[in-house]
């Protein structure tokens, strides 16, 4: 928009917003707004609601085929869809899936602006499972990642690029994870709590589990 004396010039920017009391509020790009439960929803709205409720700032939202994903650089303790709904948010504003990653993609230009195209590609290619409705629900221990979720009581699917320590693990929980892996997945005794703590990523730990002879010394 631009003013020229008493007239107003309007230019198409591809943004969606509204005017209130003479001020324009931009809600997002046309291409990023999709219907969730039949309601047009912007990822910016979901980000704002999520950040306010859980006091986190390093997050981004992507809406893919009517499903809202929130990507966070750290675990979000206590998150559940039911909790957000009880806080007064409508279901279309509540993400159906949460993904914890080591780094949220940003554009090389634009002062660290989130690269939503890369985020959409990330969530499309990630084998993600829905967040449990109840914060007390546990995840079946089917592999290393779900065992980490159980031991650390995380309610988001963990990413292989993060380390056990980054997710909140310590020496006590490392011992617990070691015993869980041995009991539930029949992991050999070659993997120790020290291996768990010293692995720089869960992917590296997974490789050590699959190839115990090649683990770091």
N, C-alpha and C positions, 0 to 999 in steps of 0.2 A: 504494500500500500504506500501511496505517496500523496502529499497534499500540494496543490498548486493554487495559491490564493484561496478561493472559496470552493474549489472543486477538488474531488478526490480521484486520483488515478488508481486503478486496480490492476494488478499483475497476477497472472497465474503462477503459483509457486509449487503446487502439488501438495500443499499442507492443508490440514483440516483443523478448524478451530471455531471460536465464537467471539462475538463482541458483547461486552458488558460494561456499562457506564463509561463508554468511550474508549475502553481498553480492549485490545485483541488478545485472546488467549489461544496459543497454538497447542493442539492436542496430539499432533503427530502427522506423519506422511500418509497420503491416501493409500499408497501401496502397502503400508504396514498394518492398516486397520482391517480386521477380519471379524466375522461373526463367531461368537462363542455362546452357545445355548440360545441362538437366535438374536443376540444383541451385538451391535457393532462395538468393538472393543479395541482400544489402542494399547500397545505394549507400554507406552509411557504411563498410562493410568495404573497399570498393574505394578510397574516398578515403584511408583510413588506410594501406593497403598502398602506394598510389601516392605519398603524401606521404613515407612513410618511405624508400622506395627512391630517390626523386629529390630529396628534400630541398626540396620546394616546399610552400607552405601555402595560397596563394590558388587553390584548386581546388574544384570541386564535381562530383558524379557524378549522372547520371540514367540510369535503365534504361527504355528504350522498346522495347516489343515484343520483349523478349529480347535487345536490343542495348545494351551499356553504353557510355555516352559520358562522357568526362572533359572538363570545361570548365576552362581555365586562363587566368589573366590575363597570362601570359607564356609564351614558347616553352619547351619542355622538351628541352634538348639531350640527345641520345643515347637518346631514348625509342624503343622498339620493343616489340612484343608478345613477340617471341622473347626479348629481353633479360629481360623480366619473368618469363617462364616459366623461363628458365635460373636466375633468382634463387630459384626454388622455389615460385612462386605457381601455383595451379591455373588452368586456362584460364577458369573462370567468374569469377575475380577479376581478370582482365586486360581492361581496356577495349578494345573493338574500334575505337573512333574517338576522336580527340582534336580539340578545337576551341579555338582561341585567340581570346579576346574581350578587348575593352578593359575591360569591367566585368562582374563576376558579379552577377546580380540578387539583391537582398536584400529582406527584408520591412521595411516601414516601422516595425513594432514588433518587439520580440524581440531587441534588442541586435545588430542586424546579421545575424540568422539568414537563411540561404540560402533564397530563394524557389524551391522545387523545381518548383512549377507553371510558373513563368515559364521556368525552365531547360528543362523538358520541351517547352514551346512553342517555345523557341529552337532546340533540336536538331531538332524535327520540321520546322521551316520552313527549316532551313539545308541547302544543297546540299553535303553532306559526303561525302568519300571515305574509304575505310578506310585506316588506317595501314599502311605497308609492313611486312612481316615482318622485313626486314633494315634495320638502321640505315644501311647504305651505299647502299640503293636510292634512285634518283632519280625525281623526278616529271616526266612529260612536260611540256614547255613549250607549253601550249595557250592560255594567256591570261596576263594580268598577274600574277594571284595565283600560278599555278603557276611562272611565271618567277621570282617573288620567292622561292618555296620553294627552287628550284634554286640560285639565286645565294647565298642565305643558309644553304643546307644545312639547312633546317628539315624536321622529320618530322611536322609537324602542319599541317593546312589553315589558312591565314591568314584573318583576318576583315577585311572592307573598312573597318571602323571604326578599325583600327590603322594607324599610320604606318610607313614604311620604317625610320625611325630607331628607333622603339620596338621593332621586331623585331630590332634589332641591326645595322642598316645603317650604313655610313659612306661617306666620299667615294670610297674605292676600290671598294667593292661597288656604289655608285651608278653609277659608270662601267661596271662589269661588267654591271649590269642594263640600262643604256641600250643597250649594244652587243648584249646578248641580245635585247632587244625589237626592235631594228632588224633583227637577223639572222633571228630565228625568227618574229616576227609582222609583219615589214615595217612597223614603226612609223615614221612620218616623222621626219626629223631635227629637227623643231620641238621635240621633247621632249628635254631635256638632263638631265645629272646633277644640276644645281642644282634643276630642277623636281622631281626625285625626292626630294631631300633636304628641300626646302621644303614639299612637300605635307603637310598636317596629317593626312591619312588616305589609305589606298590607294584609297578610293572617290573622293576628290578627284583623285588622280592618274589614275584610270581615266577620269574625266570630261574631264580635260585631254587625254588620249590620243584620246578620241572627238571632242572639240571643240577642236582645237589653237588656233583663233582666240580662244577664250574663256578660255585659261589665264591664271593670275595673272601680273602683272608685278612 
